[in-house]
Amino acid sequence: MMQIAKLREEKGLTQAQLARAIDADVSTVRNLERNRSGIKSIQRIIKLCKALDCQVEDLIMMVDVEEIDQN
């Protein structure tokens, strides 16, 4: 089960603030907190990390969306 809402509240963030922090819509945060959006993908990534003994950052290269738009 996802702990996003609990962790968000512990940090004193609203859904809107978290959405801005991750460059997403509030509906995305709401869906993640309700286990409705992308959960299976997240669970697969966690399993990959465990199987490969690595961190998420090792699997996924973060890309600046603005940089892509400029090219």
Secondary structure, 3 states (H helix, E strand, C coil): CCCHHHHHHHCCCCHHHHHHHCCCCHHHHHHHHCCCCCHHHHHHHHHHHHHHCCCHHHHCCCCCHHHHHHC
